[in-house]
Amino acid sequence: MSRWKVLFGVLLAGLFFSGCLWAQSTRVEVPASAMKTPKANVNRPGFPPIPKFKDITTQAGLTASHVSTGEKRYIIESMSGGVGLLDCDDSGRLAIVMANGSTADRYKAGGDPMVTLYRQQADGTFKDTSKEAGLTRLGWGMGVAVADYDNDGKLDLFVTGYGGNVLYRGLGDCKFEDVTEKAGLRGGGFSAGAAWGDYDRDGNVDLFVSRYTAVDMDHLPAFGSNKYCKYKGVLVQCGPWGLIGQTDFLYHNRGDGTFEEVSKKAGVHDDIGYYGLGVMWTDYDNDGWPDLLVANDSVPSYLYHNNKDGTFTDLGMLTGVALSGDGMELGSMGIDFGDYDHSGRFSYFVTHFAEQPNSLYHNLGERGFDDVTWTSGVGQPSYPYVGWGTAFFDMDNDGWLDLFVANGHVFPQVDTVDVGARYREPLLLHRNNRDGTFDEVSKEAGLTDLPLKSRRGAAFGDIFNTGNVDVVLLNVGEPMTLLKNMNSDGNHRVLFKLVGTKSNRAAIGARITVRAAGVQQMAEVRGGASYLSQNDLRLHFGLGGAAKMEWVEIQWPTGKVEKLENVSADSIYTVVEGSGIQSSKPLPNAGAPAGVPVGGR
């Protein structure tokens, strides 16, 4: 579709609908009946008990604090940051990285280390090894994304930030080398989201970077200085409305350690200059080529369809994901794609600003996407909150994807008046009811017992190799939160670590489909997800009562398909492209207590 058609569609939408998010807080109007949050049926017949999530942050030794200010007088002080999970020493134990943020004054004085790295020890605790790891670049860290850009078998770390980005090349043993300038990835401006993906299927991962607003550190907009700097009558930071947006970057991997910026040539430059945040590569139409979703804040989002020739066409309007189902522009932040209904297609979930419910778009195939926000039950609980990090994940290993959402307002000033919203907000956990609907079960999972925080990024993975998916959360201006999944319901599960040979080494973009007990599930390996964050690169599947998978199909990023037959559950498998399963490590017995020790060992 040509650019003028996209612009025309946006113009028409603007004539009929308004979505001035931050400045005027336009609400999505819904019938009173739809606003009722259905009462969770926690005792559904045939469903496992809802697992508890235990805060083990202090016990695990995660003490470093994200850097921010109390007042948040400028928009740049509200948007950081992301967290990530990666096996940086090939030990099978995941390390945790956190984007550190900064403040206007500290940035002008040189900035803060852009990330903190916590290396997991043998006992399941974590040690801050940032300096030993070589992660010393100063700046203003926003987000993280992981891949193996040079296919040397060692994971690399990309960090977005204000004023410039950083590429840390993995050297092994959780050591890194700053190769930013050599690789040509410094960039500039206000970079936010990042996602790795091999869009031309040449075996080398490419990199997309979204950018947010144009911020001049020497001429920051005065606090509460114009109509775009008020929220419900309260003076607040300015933006993004009223500020100039920035274009995005697409870096093509040349295969020699360097990258070429090709966003204009590829058609993903964002000539309009929208406010880009969460980004993700995914094959939403099952044609074997990665497409690109860019979540834009308070303006239409982009869904760039891969034309298989190095170019893309924005189909966000035509497919129905650019706006809400009733045509509203939304404050989109964090995103994920997942097959929550076993349709064989990835549906789309995105978090939004307050009084704009988080959106669930059901993938209909050739007919595009259907906004099922209200009918699915995910809209009602989210309506009051500002949503950020999120993921589809199977919290109880029953074979059905659930949803997690991290929340937190951007304006601390809401605590000074009675406007309903508060700066620190609760978490949301939606259990999949297996019929296209979800129950909100954060109370039953123990999440409502946690202290309220203003959160941003969220990363998901089996941190302690128990077969359960744990969650790491970034808390603005505070240490992160590590939530250990204490599930012990007896359901079977499996993890796959993929290693590419002709495909990129970390297998970014690979898709696994498993069939167990007559049910098919699928997932993709993604370099960048959630809100500015990185999930475990290993793919986790809950298998319910099935102790064996009938078959496992792997579609590698280069297009090659391999199939494994009669694979047992309850193991972590390493699969090498062209060579099948190369190793396996048993998971604890299904149903074994998760245990109090941090590592669950």
C-alpha positions in Angstrom: 0.0 0.0 0.0 1.4 3.4 -0.9 2.4 6.0 1.6 -0.3 8.5 0.5 -3.0 5.9 1.2 -1.7 5.4 4.7 -1.6 9.2 5.3 -5.1 9.5 3.9 -6.3 6.8 6.2 -4.7 8.5 9.2 -6.3 11.8 8.1 -9.8 10.3 7.9 -9.3 8.7 11.3 -8.3 12.1 12.7 -11.3 13.8 11.3 -13.7 11.5 13.1 -11.9 10.5 16.2 -9.5 12.2 18.7 -7.1 10.5 21.0 -5.1 13.3 22.7 -3.6 10.9 25.3 -1.2 12.5 27.6 -2.2 16.1 27.4 -6.0 16.0 27.4 -6.5 12.3 28.5 -9.3 11.6 26.1 -11.1 8.6 27.4 -12.3 5.6 25.4 -16.1 5.8 25.9 -17.7 2.4 26.5 -21.1 1.3 27.7 -21.4 1.0 31.5 -22.2 -2.7 31.1 -18.9 -3.3 29.3 -17.0 -1.6 32.1 -18.0 -4.2 34.6 -15.1 -6.5 35.4 -16.3 -10.1 35.3 -15.8 -11.9 38.6 -13.0 -14.4 38.3 -14.1 -18.0 38.5 -11.1 -19.4 40.2 -12.5 -22.8 40.7 -13.2 -23.7 37.1 -13.6 -27.5 36.6 -10.6 -29.0 35.0 -8.4 -26.0 35.5 -5.2 -26.2 37.7 -4.9 -24.0 40.7 -3.6 -20.5 40.1 0.1 -20.4 40.9 1.5 -18.0 43.4 4.3 -15.6 42.5 6.8 -15.0 45.3 8.9 -11.8 45.5 12.5 -13.0 46.0 14.2 -9.8 45.0 16.1 -9.2 48.3 16.9 -12.8 48.8 18.3 -13.0 45.3 20.6 -10.0 45.8 19.1 -7.6 43.3 19.9 -4.4 45.0 20.9 -1.9 42.3 18.4 0.9 41.8 17.1 2.3 38.5 18.0 6.0 38.3 15.2 8.6 38.1 13.8 11.7 39.7 10.9 12.1 42.1 9.1 14.8 40.2 9.4 13.6 36.6 9.4 17.2 35.3 10.4 16.1 31.7 9.0 13.3 29.6 12.4 11.7 29.2 12.5 11.0 32.9 9.3 8.9 32.7 10.1 6.4 29.9 13.0 4.2 31.0 13.3 1.4 31.0 13.7 -2.2 30.1 15.0 -5.4 31.6 16.3 -8.6 30.0 17.3 -12.2 30.4 20.3 -13.9 28.7 22.6 -16.8 29.1 25.8 -14.8 28.8 28.2 -17.7 29.8 26.4 -20.6 28.1 25.9 -22.2 31.5 22.2 -22.7 31.3 21.7 -20.1 34.0 20.1 -16.8 33.0 21.6 -13.5 33.9 19.5 -10.3 34.3 20.2 -6.9 32.7 18.5 -3.7 33.7 18.5 -0.4 31.7 19.6 2.1 34.3 17.9 5.4 33.3 19.3 8.8 34.4 18.2 12.3 35.1 18.6 15.6 33.2 21.2 16.9 35.6 23.2 13.6 35.8 23.1 13.2 32.0 24.5 16.7 31.5 27.3 15.8 34.0 28.2 12.7 31.9 25.4 10.2 32.5 25.0 6.9 34.2 26.2 3.4 33.2 23.5 2.4 30.7 22.9 -1.1 32.0 23.5 -3.2 35.1 24.3 -6.9 34.7 23.5 -9.4 37.4 25.2 -12.8 36.8 23.4 -15.8 38.3 25.5 -17.8 40.8 25.4 -21.5 41.2 23.1 -21.1 44.3 20.5 -19.1 42.4 21.5 -15.7 43.8 22.8 -12.9 41.6 26.0 -10.8 41.6 26.4 -7.4 40.0 29.3 -8.0 37.6 28.7 -4.9 35.3 32.2 -3.5 35.6 33.9 -6.8 35.2 31.7 -7.5 32.2 32.9 -4.3 30.5 29.5 -2.6 30.5 30.9 0.8 31.2 29.4 3.1 28.6 27.7 6.2 30.2 24.5 7.7 29.0 20.8 7.3 29.6 19.7 3.7 29.2 16.2 3.0 27.9 15.9 -0.6 26.6 17.7 -3.8 25.9 17.6 -6.5 23.2 19.7 -9.7 22.7 20.9 -11.6 19.7 24.1 -13.1 18.2 24.7 -10.6 15.5 28.1 -12.0 14.4 27.2 -15.7 14.7 30.1 -16.6 16.9 28.0 -18.5 19.4 28.2 -15.7 22.1 25.2 -13.6 22.8 25.4 -9.8 22.2 23.6 -7.0 24.0 22.1 -3.9 22.4 21.1 -1.0 24.6 18.9 1.9 23.5 19.2 5.3 25.1 18.8 9.0 24.8 21.7 10.5 22.9 23.0 7.3 21.5 22.8 3.5 21.6 25.4 0.9 22.5 26.3 -2.5 21.0 28.1 -4.8 23.4 29.7 -7.8 21.6 29.7 -10.9 23.7 33.1 -12.4 24.4 32.0 -15.3 26.5 32.0 -15.8 30.3 29.6 -12.8 30.6 32.3 -10.4 29.3 31.5 -7.8 26.6 33.3 -5.5 24.2 31.9 -2.1 23.2 31.8 -2.2 19.3 29.2 0.5 18.8 31.1 2.9 16.5 32.8 0.0 14.6 29.4 -1.6 13.9 27.8 1.8 13.0 24.9 1.5 15.5 25.5 4.6 17.7 22.4 6.4 16.2 21.2 9.3 18.3 18.1 11.2 19.4 15.7 9.5 21.8 15.9 5.8 21.0 13.4 3.5 22.8 12.5 0.1 21.5 14.8 -2.3 19.7 14.2 -5.7 18.0 16.5 -8.1 16.2 15.2 -10.0 13.2 16.5 -11.5 10.0 14.1 -9.7 7.6 15.9 -10.8 4.4 16.6 -14.4 5.6 20.3 -14.2 4.8 21.5 -15.8 8.1 22.4 -12.5 9.7 20.2 -10.7 12.2 19.2 -7.1 11.4 18.1 -4.5 13.9 15.2 -2.1 14.1 15.2 0.8 16.6 12.2 3.0 17.4 12.6 6.6 18.4 10.2 8.7 20.6 10.3 12.4 20.8 12.8 15.1 19.9 14.3 16.2 23.2 16.9 19.0 23.4 18.6 18.6 26.8 19.6 22.3 26.7 16.1 23.5 26.0 13.7 21.2 27.8 10.0 22.3 27.8 9.2 24.1 31.0 7.1 22.1 33.4 3.4 22.8 32.9 4.2 25.5 30.3 1.3 24.9 27.8 -1.9 23.1 27.2 0.0 19.8 26.5 1.5 20.0 30.0 -1.6 19.4 32.1 -3.4 16.3 33.1 -6.9 16.6 34.6 -6.1 20.2 35.5 -2.8 19.3 37.2 0.5 20.7 35.9 2.7 17.9 34.6 5.6 17.1 32.2 5.0 18.1 28.6 4.5 15.5 25.8 4.4 13.6 23.7 1.6 15.7 22.2 3.0 19.1 21.5 6.5 17.7 20.9 8.1 16.7 17.6 8.3 12.9 17.0 11.4 11.2 15.5 12.0 8.8 12.6 13.0 5.2 13.2 16.1 3.2 12.2 16.5 -0.1 10.4 20.0 -1.4 10.3 20.9 -4.1 7.8 23.6 -6.5 8.9 26.3 -6.7 6.3 27.7 -9.9 7.7 31.1 -8.4 8.4 30.4 -6.9 11.8 29.0 -3.7 10.4 25.5 -2.4 9.7 23.9 -0.1 7.0 21.0 2.1 8.0 18.3 1.4 5.3 15.0 2.6 6.8 14.2 4.9 3.9 15.1 2.3 1.3 13.1 -0.4 3.1 10.0 1.9 3.7 10.1 1.9 7.5 11.6 5.3 8.1 8.4 6.8 9.6 8.3 10.0 7.6 5.5 11.4 9.8 7.7 11.2 12.9 5.4 9.3 15.3 6.3 8.5 18.9 7.7 4.9 18.7 8.0 2.7 21.7 7.5 -1.1 21.8 8.7 -3.0 18.7 8.7 -6.7 17.6 9.4 -8.8 14.6 6.9 -11.6 14.1 5.5 -13.6 11.2 1.8 -12.6 11.8 0.6 -14.0 8.4 2.4 -17.3 8.4 4.2 -16.7 5.1 7.6 -17.6 6.5 9.0 -14.0 6.5 9.2 -11.7 9.6 7.0 -8.7 9.7 7.4 -5.7 12.0 5.0 -4.1 14.6 5.8 -0.7 15.9 3.7 0.5 18.8 3.3 4.3 18.6 2.2 6.4 21.6 -1.0 8.4 21.1 -1.0 8.1 17.3 -1.6 5.1 14.9 0.7 2.1 15.2 2.5 0.5 12.2 2.3 -3.1 11.0 5.0 -3.4 8.3 4.4 -6.4 6.1 7.5 -7.9 4.7 7.5 -7.8 0.9 10.3 -10.4 0.7 12.5 -8.1 -1.4 14.0 -5.9 1.3 11.0 -3.6 1.5 7.9 -3.3 3.7 4.4 -2.0 3.3 2.5 -0.5 6.3 -0.8 -2.5 6.7 -1.6 -1.2 10.1 -4.8 0.5 9.0 -5.9 -2.2 6.6 -5.4 -5.0 9.1 -7.0 -3.1 12.0 -4.2 -2.8 14.5 -3.3 0.8 13.9 -6.2 2.1 15.9 -8.8 0.6 18.4 -11.8 -1.2 17.0 -13.8 2.0 17.1 -11.1 4.1 15.4 -9.4 5.7 18.4 -5.7 6.5 18.5 -4.2 4.9 21.5 -1.2 5.4 23.8 0.5 2.1 22.9 3.5 1.0 25.0 4.3 -2.7 25.4 3.4 -5.5 23.0 3.4 -9.2 22.4 2.1 -11.7 19.9 0.8 -15.1 20.9 -1.5 -17.9 19.8 -3.7 -17.7 22.9 -6.6 -19.7 21.3 -4.7 -22.4 19.4 -5.8 -21.0 16.0 -2.4 -21.4 14.5 -2.1 -17.6 14.2 -0.4 -15.0 16.4 -2.8 -12.5 17.9 -1.7 -9.1 19.1 -1.8 -7.6 22.6 -0.8 -4.1 23.4 -0.8 -2.0 26.6 -2.0 1.6 26.8 -2.3 4.8 28.8 -4.9 5.4 31.5 -8.6 5.3 30.6 -7.7 3.5 27.4 -8.0 -0.3 28.0 -5.2 -2.6 26.9 -6.1 -4.0 23.5 -6.4 -7.6 22.3 -6.5 -8.1 18.6 -7.6 -11.5 17.5 -5.8 -12.7 14.3 -8.4 -13.7 11.7 -5.9 -14.6 8.9 -6.6 -12.9 5.6 -9.4 -10.8 7.1 -6.9 -9.0 9.4 -7.4 -8.5 13.1 -10.6 -8.1 15.2 -10.5 -6.0 18.4 -11.8 -8.3 21.1 -10.6 -6.1 24.0 -14.0 -6.0 25.8 -15.4 -9.4 24.9 -12.2 -11.2 26.0 -12.3 -9.6 29.4 -8.9 -8.0 29.3 -10.1 -4.4 28.8 -12.2 -3.9 31.9 -9.5 -4.5 34.6 -6.9 -2.4 32.7 -9.0 0.7 32.1 -7.8 2.8 35.1 -4.1 2.0 34.7 -1.1 2.9 32.5 0.2 -0.3 31.1 3.8 -1.1 30.0 5.6 -4.5 30.0 3.6 -7.5 29.0 3.7 -11.0 27.7 1.6 -14.0 26.7 3.0 -16.9 28.9 1.8 -20.1 30.3 1.8 -19.5 34.0 0.5 -22.9 35.1 1.7 -25.2 32.2 -1.8 -26.1 31.2 -1.0 -25.5 27.5 -2.9 -22.2 27.3 -1.3 -18.8 27.2 -2.1 -16.3 30.0 -1.3 -12.6 30.1 0.7 -10.5 32.5 0.8 -6.6 32.6 3.0 -4.2 34.5 1.5 -0.9 35.3 2.6 2.5 36.5 1.6 6.1 36.0 3.9 8.7 34.4 2.8 11.7 36.5 3.7 11.6 40.2 1.6 14.7 40.5 -1.6 12.6 40.4 -1.0 11.7 44.0 -1.5 15.3 45.0 -5.2 15.5 43.9 -8.2 13.3 43.9 -8.4 12.3 40.2 -8.8 8.5 40.7 -5.4 7.5 39.3 -2.3 7.0 41.5 1.4 7.0 40.5 2.1 3.5 41.9 -0.3 0.9 40.4 -1.0 -2.8 40.8 -0.1 -5.6 38.5 -2.6 -7.5 36.3 -2.6 -11.3 35.6 -5.2 -12.6 33.2 -5.8 -16.4 33.2 -6.8 -18.0 29.9 -10.3 -19.5 30.2 -9.7 -21.6 27.0 -12.8 -20.1 25.3 -11.4 -16.7 24.1 -11.9 -15.0 27.4 -9.7 -14.3 30.4 -10.2 -13.9 34.2 -8.2 -11.3 36.1 -6.5 -13.4 38.9 -3.8 -11.2 40.4 -5.3 -11.5 43.9 -5.3 -15.3 43.7 -1.7 -15.3 42.5 -0.6 -13.2 45.4 0.3 -10.2 43.3 -2.0 -7.8 45.1 0.0 -8.4 48.3 3.1 -6.8 46.7 4.0 -3.1 47.3 2.6 -0.8 44.6 5.2 0.5 42.2 5.4 2.6 39.0 6.7 -0.1 36.7 7.9 -0.2 33.1 9.7 -3.1 31.5 8.9 -6.8 32.2 10.9 -9.8 31.1 9.8 -13.5 31.2 11.7 -16.7 31.4 12.5 -19.9 33.3 15.2 -18.2 35.4 15.8 -21.1 37.7 15.2 -24.0 35.3 12.2 -25.3 37.2 9.9 -25.6 34.2 8.0 -22.5 35.3 8.1 -19.0 33.8 9.3 -16.3 36.2 9.0 -12.5 35.8 11.4 -9.6 36.2 10.0 -6.1 36.5 11.6 -2.7 36.3 10.5 -0.2 39.0 11.1 3.4 38.2 13.7 4.9 40.6 13.9 1.7 42.6 15.5 -1.8 42.5 13.8 -4.2 40.1 11.4 -7.0 41.3 12.0 -10.7 40.7 8.9 -12.8 40.9 9.5 -16.5 41.2 6.7 -18.7 39.8 5.9 -21.2 42.6 3.7 -23.4 40.4 3.6 -27.1 41.4 0.4 -28.3 39.8 1.8 -31.4 38.2 1.5 -30.3 34.6 4.2 -31.3 32.2 6.4 -28.8 30.4 9.3 -28.4 28.0 11.9 -25.8 27.0 13.8 -25.6 23.7 17.1 -23.8 23.1 17.7 -23.5 19.3 21.1 -23.1 17.7 21.2 -22.0 14.1 23.8 -23.0 11.5 22.7 -21.6 8.2 20.2 -19.5 10.1 21.5 -16.9 12.6 23.2 -18.6 15.5 20.7 -17.5 18.2 17.8 -18.6 15.9 16.0 -15.3 16.2 12.8 -15.6 14.2 12.6 -19.4 14.5 9.2 -20.9 15.1 8.4 -24.1 17.0 5.1 -25.8 16.8 4.4 -28.7 19.2 1.6 -31.2 19.2 0.7 -32.9 22.5 -2.5 -34.8 23.4 -4.0 -33.6 20.2 -3.4 -29.9 20.8 -1.0 -27.7 18.8 0.9 -24.7 20.2 3.5 -22.4 18.6 6.0 -19.8 19.7 8.8 -17.8 18.1 12.3 -16.9 19.3 12.4 -13.1 19.5 15.2 -10.6 20.1 13.3 -7.8 21.8 9.8 -7.9 23.3 7.4 -6.5 25.9 8.3 -2.9 26.7 11.9 -2.3 25.8 12.8 -5.7 27.2 14.2 -9.1 26.4 12.7 -12.4 27.3 14.4 -15.8 27.7 15.5 -16.9 24.2 14.5 -20.5 25.0 10.9 -21.4 24.1 8.7 -22.7 26.9 5.6 -24.8 26.4 3.2 -26.1 29.0 1.9 -29.5 28.1 -0.8 -30.2 30.7 -1.2 -33.9 31.3 0.8 -34.9 28.3 4.1 -36.6 29.2 5.2 -36.8 25.5 4.8 -34.6 22.4 3.6 -36.4 19.3 5.8 -34.2 17.2 7.8 -31.0 17.3 8.2 -28.9 14.1 10.9 -26.2 13.8 10.7 -23.6 11.1 14.2 -22.1 11.0 14.6 -18.4 10.0 16.0 -19.3 6.6 12.8 -21.2 5.9 14.1 -24.8 6.4 11.6 -27.0 8.4 12.6 -29.9 10.6 10.4 -32.3 12.5 11.1 -34.4 15.6 8.8 -37.3 16.6 7.8 -38.6 20.0 9.7 -36.2 22.2 9.4 -36.6 26.0 8.3 -33.7 28.2 9.9 -32.3 31.3 13.4 -31.5 29.8 15.3 -28.6 28.4 16.4 -29.6 24.9 19.2 -28.0 22.8 18.4 -28.4 19.1 21.0 -27.6 16.4 19.8 -26.7 12.9 20.3 -29.7 10.6 21.4 -32.0 13.5 18.3 -32.4 15.7 18.5 -32.7 19.5 22.1 -32.5 20.7 21.6 -32.4 24.4 18.9 -32.6 27.1 18.6 -31.6 30.7 15.8 -33.0 32.9 13.5 -30.6 34.6 12.4 -31.2 38.2 9.6 -33.8 38.6 6.3 -32.2 37.4 4.4 -31.3 40.5 7.5 -31.0 42.8 7.3 -28.0 45.2 9.0 -25.0 43.7 10.9 -24.6 47.0 11.9 -21.7 49.2 15.6 -21.6 48.1 16.2 -18.9 45.4 17.4 -21.4 42.8 14.9 -24.1 43.5 17.8 -26.6 43.5 
